[in-house]
């Protein structure tokens, strides 16, 4: 039935466009714009005389006179894949977004705007759906750079499945579990010739957390991150922990602001738990060791908000409890059943085969 209706609509549009020789544009919602005089067009859309602006994904067809070939090319190369990506993301379908996302990224290149923003969002979600968190950081940082340069792009977030709290994306917290993938992501960011990330704040937690992991001995990181009251102590703790200095990590977290948001509190719990474990403050075989109880606060409070970090916390507790599997059977089930597609969920299942 739907196919039949679409055939009728397309037939009617074809007949209508055949009758009308004047310039016009037909939108996907079948709005008909008469006397459509083109002011400009580029990879980010069409601007008509009078100021009307449309993304290529908004447009079904049109007649625009001397620029018809250019118009048709944009509509085919950008409009259709952009429409398909937006439809899938709006419906919560975050996989099977390639090769459309990469094709649009190549076309939009360094032209920051809605096309590049949507393409980066698609690439971001596609990497996340495959469990490639570190690779997803690259399109996310591109998105953050565009949000800083053009704040109006934020209006697209909800339809693209992007959840932001200030400058942090709740879909992907700034913490990395795969060292080799994080190194590759950092290299890609350093060699990128596309979107400029220079306008990001110096204290951006994604850039700094990747730099800390890739260059843990960098001496000026501490002075950079301490300027930022929310993320600063957490990133300093990450750096101290990576440099095998759990005491300094705990000291930094103790000096953190009491007004942390949910993402910051969850990450502070994670690094506090790891630092306490590494200090051997309690026997690792103790089921009620404080460091385990601290880590388990994460899935208890944030399992729906931050499944990746919740799975990481459970995994760390299980890794430190090998001598008493019967006491942690429920945690094993939680990791494999509740968080099977997280990085640690996949890793845990793979290690047991």
QUISUL-V81575 format. One record per pair of residues at least 24 apart in sequence whose ideal C-beta (glycine too) atoms are under 7 Angstrom apart, sorted by sequence separation. I is the first residue (numbers start at 1). J is the second residue. If there is no record, write none. Layout:
BEGIN
i: <I;I>
j: <J;J>
END
This chain:
BEGIN
i: <186;203;311;57;97;101;185;186;203;250;269;270;292;36;38;41;56;57;78;117;205;209;212;216;249;250;269;27;55;208;212;216;230;36;97;98;182;186;203;229;269;270;292;311;38;41;57;78;97;117;140;203;209;213;246;269;310;315;28;41;77;116;205;212;230;234;241;27;28;94;95;174;182;183;311;27;28;86;89;140;174;182;246;247;266;307;312;27;41;82;85;89;176;231;234;238;241;246;311;315;25;26;94;95;112;167;175;176;179;230;234;237;241;308;311;26;43;94;137;174;303;307;308;26;82;89;117;125;136;266;284;25;78;85;112;167;168;176;234;287;24;112;118;285;24;114;117;121;133;270;285;23;262;266;273;287;23;121;23;114;118;134;270;274;128;133;262;266;270;277;17;128;133;134;17;135;134;138;13;134;137;141;132;146;135;138;145;149;134;138;145;148;145;148;142;145;28;145;141;144;55;144;144;43;43;141;140;141;44;94;43;44;45;90;92;137;44;89;44;89;43;89;86;137;116;112;110;109;110;173;175;170;173;168;165;165;173;175;170;173;177;173;178;177;177;133;131;133;131;131>
j: <210;227;335;82;122;126;210;211;228;275;294;295;317;62;64;67;82;83;104;143;231;235;238;242;275;276;295;54;82;235;239;243;257;64;125;126;210;214;231;257;297;298;320;339;67;70;86;107;126;146;169;232;238;242;275;298;339;344;58;71;107;146;235;242;260;264;271;58;59;125;126;205;213;214;342;59;60;118;121;172;206;214;278;279;298;339;344;60;74;115;118;122;209;264;267;271;274;279;344;348;59;60;128;129;146;201;209;210;213;264;268;271;275;342;345;61;78;129;172;209;338;342;343;62;118;125;153;161;172;302;320;62;115;122;149;204;205;213;271;324;62;150;156;323;63;153;156;160;172;309;324;63;302;306;313;327;64;162;65;156;160;176;312;316;171;176;305;309;313;320;61;172;177;178;63;181;181;185;61;182;185;189;181;195;185;188;195;199;185;189;196;199;197;200;195;199;83;200;197;200;114;204;206;107;108;206;206;207;111;161;111;113;114;159;161;206;114;159;115;160;115;161;159;210;195;195;194;194;195;263;267;263;267;263;261;263;306;309;305;308;312;309;343;343;344;308;341;343;343;346>
END
